[in-house]
Amino acid sequence: LAIDSIDERSAIVLNQTGAFILVQGLFDYLPAKEIRESLNPLYCQQPPEKCKGNELTSAVMRAAHNVKTIQLESAEIPRNVIRDFHSTAFNALASIVNSTQSKEDFFTIFLFRENHDKNEHLWSNIIDTKQPYNFDVVTHFPILRSKTQLAKDLAGDQRNTRYITSQFLAGSSLSEDMHTISSLLSTQLPLASGSLAMEDNDASSSLDADSVVVKGSQSLSSNEGPATSIELDVINRNPCMSSFLKAIDKMIELFGSTYKSSNAMPKWALELFGLLTSHNQSTNVRLFIAKIIP
């Protein structure tokens, strides 16, 4: 982003933030086969038989990885805008990895590892390391539920996802009035992650564009299985939290049998353990990781 004009720098950040939100939606909604066979030839501007099939995915992964790890400091651009930029890049990358990859190393390297020797930073980019936390004694929080999952449930998606962390709450059967569901699906969110009023706590939080808030403690789900829901406490409000949890669930689905037959800690868990036990790491980063660990 070597641009002299402040307005141009801001425009690039906001435009790319919106682009990453669209990419996340693309890989959340469309099957990898559809992207490979239908969209990839359009990106390559070649007939399908002349394409490898992964050109689009590779290009977007490379762009998102570069953005999520680069340190972008600017006195002119608000820090929360830059953090949204990094967070949407991470969420897009997580959606791509979940949708297209089947090797644990891809999950570990792209979603859990940072390399300071190469000036690659992750956690300080997506987490506000200076935010003070005031934890409530009563843990009654609103529920954050993925709009993507809700749409899939209503469409009759019967895939069963294995939920392994305390972050995910089992949902009730889909018994809400259809008008309520329609209003949830039609909720208008800003292009970048903006603020939504939390009526239960009379507070606001930064959410990604694939999220809606369900008031109270009851979540909506389909009759076919549980929905992706997390308690919307002060740490879970981070727009990247649900992406981390989905990635862990996906790895359990893919590599669970290997984990059970081995006494060794998974590579991604080793990355988190190292950060959690590091006294040089920010307290806010360690709190965030403590919420991720199953």
Residue, then its C-alpha position, 0 to 999 in steps of 0.5 A: l500500500a505504497i500510496d502517497s494520498i491518505d484518501e487513496r490509502s483509505a479507499i484501498v483499505l475499505n475496498q479490499t475489506g469489502a472484497f474479502i467479505l464477498v470472498q468469504g461469502l462466496f466460499d461459505y455458500l458455494p461448493a468447492k467443486e462449483i468454484r473450481e469448475s465454473l468460476n475458476p475458468l472465468y478467472c483464468q479466462q481460459p476453457p476449463e480444460k486449460c486450467k489447473g482448477n486451483e488458480l482462483t483459490s491460490a490467488v485469493m489465499r495468497a492475497a488474504h494471507n499477505v494482508k492478514t499478516i502485514q503490519l499496517e500502521s497509519a496515523e490517518i486511518p483509524r486503528n479499528v478500520i485497519r483491524d477490520f481489514h486484517s480480520t476480514a482477510f483472515n475470515a476469508l482465508a479461513s473460509i477458503v481453507n475450510s472449503t478446499q483443504s484436506k491437509e492439517d499443515f494448511f490449517t496450521i500454517f495459514l490460520f494458527r502460525e505467525n512468523h516474526d522473522k518474516n515480519e508476519h503477524l497474526w494475533s496482534n493484527i486481529i486482536d485489540t491488544k490495548q482494549p481493557y476488559n471488564f468481565d461480568v459476574v453473571t454470564h448471560f450474554p446474547i447469542l451470535r449465530s452464523k447467517t450462513q448456517l441459518a440460510k443453509d438450515l432453511a435450505g434443508d442442508q442436512r450436513n452434521t457438524r461436530y461441535i467440540t468446544s464450550q463456545f458452541l451451544a446446542g440449538s433448539s428445534l426450528s420453531e420460531d415464527m417465519h417472520t422472525i427468521s425472515s427478518l434475521l436473514s434480511t438484516q442489513l449489515p455494513l460492508a465492513s464489520g460495524s456496530l450492532a446494538m446489543e439490546d440485552n446488554d445495552a452495548s455494541s460490538s464489532l461483528d463480521a458481515d456473516s453474523v446476526v444477533v439472536k436476542g436472549s439465550q435461545s438459538l435458532s436451529s434446523n430439525e436436522g442438527p445443531a447450529t453454529s452459535i456462541e455466547l456473545d461475551v466481550i471476547n467472543r465479539n471478536p469477528c474472527m472467533s467463529s472462524f477459528l472455532k469452525a476451523i477447529d471443528k473442521m480439523i476434528e472432522l478430518f483428522g479426529s481419528t488421527y488425534k485419538s490414536s496419537n498421544a501427541m498434541p496436534k500442530w495447531a494446538l501446539e501453536l496455541f499452547g506456545l502463545l498461551t504460555s508465553h509471558n511475552q505475549s499480550t494478555n488480550v491475545r492469551l485471553f482470546i486463545a484461552k477461549i479458543i482451546p477446547 
